[in-house]
Amino acid sequence: MNIYQEDINLKTEARINYINITDKVKSIIKKSNVKNGLVLVQTSHTTCSVLFEEYVHDKDFNGDEYLQVDLNHILDKLVPRELSENTN
């Protein structure tokens, strides 16, 4: 059995980011020369998550994918963002 491992390091600028890593994962798979097997994508950070979604081509007037906008609204309801340092 062959095992191949490679890290993908990402830098984020804002509080909420959706980064498409599909092409990076495909490139790693090709480089691995593994022809049959499984791919595991995981994060070691507690403030990060891996989201798998179908290809989305519907975007709003800001150019954001509708599914991501919906997720942001749900997250804001569950865990409201701290918009200022003043909690009074």
Secondary structure, 3 states (H helix, E strand, C coil): CCCCCCCCCCCCCCCCCCCCCHHHHHHHHHHHCCCCCCCCCCCCCCCCCCCCCCCCCCECCCCCEHHHHHHHHHHHHHCCCCCCCCCC
